[in-house]
Amino acid sequence: MSHFIVGTCGHIDHGKTALIRALNGFEGDTLKEERERGITIDLSFSNLSNGEKNIAFIDVPGHEKLVKHMISGAFGFDLVLIVVSAAEGIKPQTIEHLEILKLLGVKKAILVVTKKDLVSEAVLVRRMDEIRQAVENYRFDLQDSLAVSIYDEASIERLKESLFQLKPSAKTGENFFRMYVDRAFSLKGAGTVVTGTVLGDAIAKTDKLVVCDTGKACKIKNLQVHGEDVKYAELSNRVAINLNSVDAKEIKQGYLLSKKGYLRGFREIDIVFETLGEHRVVHDRVYTVYIGSKHLSARLILFNIKEGVQRGFATIKSDEEIFSVYGEKLIIREGNRTLAGATVLNPIADPLRKKQKHTLLEALEKRDFRSAYTLLLEAHRHGLGLVSSAQRFALSHEEALQEARALENVFVDEKELVVYPLGAQEEIVQIIRDIYEKNPYALLSAASLKLRLPWASERFIETSLILLLRERLLIKEQNLYKSAEIKEELFTVLEKRILKRLQEEDIAPTAPYNIYDDLDLDRKSGDRILKTLCAKKEVIRVEHNLFIYAQSLEKMIAVMKKIIKEEGYIDIKNFKEKYPLSRKYLISYLDYLDRYPEITKEGGKRYFAMTL
């Protein structure tokens, strides 16, 4: 089934809500206050279906003081019904709605002239021409224009036919699920329910979500599309999501739901803006910014700070984190005036100088992602994650890889989805050189080097090691790299060095991984050496991460038995009085003592069995 989001726009009392009711026989999920006052205050939702196509209606308020609610609904429209009364024609609020829709990038429209029963045929014809001319100024892709009356069933049926002839939405997904919350409430027996429009990829009932604004993870108990339980919801579906693990009071209108790991929030994003008509925006002034169903106060920092700027780049700075994506539309208002529309170019704050950022925004405005990657790699010298391209450029992983493969002087790790500038490879090569120059007995792998270089993938580190192989600085044995200068059997040397280290540390040995790191030794190789020493009985494994020189352990066992002999028992307290070791060691040695048959334990004390 095809799905469409169809919204209304128009002046108050021009019949938007009555028109929706005439189309589907449903008034929408209106508020009591709305019914009493006879106007739409907030967004109202209902739907119309013929079995092949489903149309979800979003009825927006027409009152000038309620424009913020109109914006909250309009961002998700596939098509808009431009509703104008035949009796009154185009009014101020009609114009403002049309301007907002243009700024939000809504293209498709059907012109619906209502209340045709209130005027003569001659007036209706003239009014239709006037309205068409006014609407044409906004360059909508007008699908149809009709005159209707809610009392003329045939005219309503013609509008239904026009709606059902709509072609599937040309909107494309964003490679991951996103949904702005327009309502959040609690249902008895069900729990928290949120509603909204699916903007990105489909969502399945088995998916796990995160409330981006709070970081709260939640599971889906149930999904409903137009009142029916479903296993998944697609792009442009109006969906209700029953959530686990989150209270409805924790979710506000405008909060964003997504899958974990796709979206990051920033208090600064970069945009390109264009003002309406004669309006202007001013550098370093606070405005109200509308994005999705969210609105927030933000300071507008212009790149061109001349007075009277109508179009240009700007940075939005807010006290709240903004979770946006490349290409997303937003509205800038001041008081009750709509000043400008904007498009998000850079939703991720990067450590760029102003000149660098300006060049980046120029590339992004032209969708020149290849140049954008090159510029960003100047700031991200330790690599740029391609997973972020879904948010940063609205690219899929494969599309991001295609762009990265075409870059020069980079290494692309296609498994880890990271692109590295080759300058980072030079840095790694120098780090490895320094290690082997200071310690010729180093024995490392790409995996062990990654522990020191968490920003680099193993594959990228491997390319640096290969360069040093070609220089004959290193020799590779399986996945391990040793200095070409070392002619001895390296494992024998390292075995002696580890044993000597444990001898020196006596009863307070360092954890194995710390020893390996100090010796520049690959961890798996270190474990192999310790296993050999344990097999020879030269080292004893007391517990998981505690290995002790065998003679040191014998000495410690003798000491513990001596304490029992002198004091009748041993516990943490009297043990620590004799040996002020950390509690970790004391407990481990006491537990090891329990292995001896002549020792028995009662409570926290150990005794010789014969004394009980």
Buried (B, 14 or more C-beta within 10 A) or exposed (E): EBBBBBBBBBBBBBBBBBBBBBBBEBBBBBEEEBEEEEBBBBBBBBBBBEEEBBBBBBBBBBBBEBBBBBBBBBBBBBBBBBBBBBBBBBBEBBBBBBBBBBBBBBBBBBBBBBBBBEBEEEBBEBBBEBBBEBBEEBEBEBBBBBBBBBEBEEBBEBBBEBBBEBEEBEBEBBBBBBBBBBBBEEEEEEBBBBBBBBBBBEBEBEBEBBBBBEEBEBBBBBBBBBEEEBEBBBBBBBBBBBBBEBEBEBBBBBBBBBBEEBBBBBEBBBBBBBBBEEBEBBBEEEBBBBBBBBBBEBBBBBBEEEEEBBEBBBBBBBEBBBBBBBBBBBBBBBEEEBBBBBBBBBBBBBEBEEEBBBBBBBBBEEEBBBBBBBBBBBBBEBBBEBBBBBBBBBBBBEBBBEBBEEBEEBBBBEEBBBBBBEEBBEBBBEBBBEBBEEBBBBBBBBBBBBEBBEBBBBBBBBBBBBBBEEEEBBBEEEBBBBBBEBEEEBBEBBBEBBBEBBBEBBBEBBEBBEBBBEBBBBBEBBBEBBEBBBEEEBBBBBEEEBBBBBEBBEBBBEBBBEBBEEEEBBBEEBBBEBBEBEEEBBBBBBEBBEEBEEBBBEEEBBBBEEEE
